[in-house]
Amino acid sequence: MSRKRKELPVIEGVRIHDVAAEGNAVARVDEMVVFIPFGAPGDVVDVKLTKKKKSYAEGQIVRVVEPSPERVAPRCEHFTVCGGCRWQHLPYEVQLRCKRQQVVDAIDRIAKVEHPEVAPAKGSENIWEYRNKMEYTFSNRCWLTYEQLKSGEEFPNREAAGFHIPGAFDKVLDIKRCCLQDDFGNRLRLFIKQYGLDHGYSFYDLKANTGLLRTLMIRIMSSGQIMAVMVFGEDDREKITALLDAVRAEFPEITSLLYVVNLKVNDTISDQEVITHSGADYIEEEMEGLKFRIGPKSFYQTNSRQAYELYKVARDFAGLTGNELVYDLYTGTGTIANFVARDARKVVGIEYVADAIEDAKINSAVNGITNTEFFAGDMKDVLNAEFIERHGRPDVMIVDPPRAGMHADVVDVILAAEPERIVYVSCNPATQARDLALLDCKYRVTAVQPVDMFPHTQHVENVVRLVKRT
């Protein structure tokens, strides 16, 4: 017989003093640190503990006794439930301050290297409707909030079109309106949901892996072009065609209407055939007169205008004069490579995803760029001494790895190649800081610039310039 879990207490009158890197607020009760979601520095709150260890605890706010001056009303009705925007209750200037501090803490506590003062985080021009890409899931059994359950009301129709609840693959919150993308995305999603209800289409059962309506990806670019990719969990071409014909009639502004029949257990479409219903099979984004072609499987920064600011920082840190050989590691679809190519002698891009490399080559071709060369493969396998001997020792390396940072073998090759400058773009200051410590033996940090790509979230991009020690 298992022991009954001890009920944890409610602690009254807790003052929140900071925000942690994971997005939670931080308070101190006696000698114990307590992490609390959706708190603001300066709040006085009553907290129900949900987990208690020797040195820390986690809890939920049950009452705001005294709200902080640094607290604002969140715009979204789904705030605290959907998990997407953990900081809507903080003024934007406070968000930027906290993001800069994340970078400072990572470099000071993890990298422990000398560095100049970290610049203020570059804020996003748009803090609402800034995302060019959103992905939604259809479900036959929507997540019911605590308030809904407490109401005693019956909810016989549980079909949903929304987001996965954090940490629960089979639970989907039905979204009425998301504030992060142009409202066109809401109208399209709700139209498809209503069409499915009106015509008896089955919504996906995430446990049984059955159902017709499965997922929807919407891309709305600053160029005005729109892509919609509808993924179906069953191969019923008659119903598929009828739905997509209705979408085309209702939303003629869609420039690329595509679909996928995905019968696998997981939602990824990287290994699936994408079929064009109407329009082109790609869309384009523009930046300084350059056009970047984006397919349904392509990676592109989800905040187009802020991506331009990020790439300008990277280009400025690279300090190109037109004579340099540049290696762009983790090049993706070659956006940074093509962006800096006009200022370099040659740019060599390397990326794991073969489809992305094909997009990178196309992006060079459509822009008349002839001084780029792209290679596909695992970075730690492609980038080696033989590769560098064949293609030349780089003067500058630009690296933009995934959240996990760089493999130790890649760091070793960079150290052996000894470029004069390294520009390290990261979406995870913690793993970036770990890599800075590894590079410190030959490189010193000379500039640090955080860039906010995702307002109202705890995430921050950071760009670091490293210069070879003399």
Protein Blocks (a to p, Z undefined) as FASTA:
>chain_A
ZZddddddddehiacfbdcfkopacddehjbccddehiaehiacddddfbdcfkbccddd
fbdfbacfkbccdfblkgoklomammlmpcfklmmmmmmmmmmmmmmmmnopacdddddd
dddfblghkbfbdcddddfbdcddfklmmnopacfblcdcddddehiakbccddfbdckb
cfklmmmmmmmmmmmmmnopacddfklopajblbdcddddfkopacdddddfbdcfklmm
mmmmmmmmmmmmbmbdcddddfbfblcfklpccddfbdcfbdcddeehiacdddfkbccd
fblklmmmmmmmmmmmnopghlaccddehklnommmmmmmmmpfbdcdddfblmlmmmmm
mmmmmnopakbccdeddfklmmcfklmmmnopafbdcddddfkopafklmmmmmmnopab
dcdddfbfklmmmmmmmmmmmpccfbdcdddfbghiabdcddddddddZZ
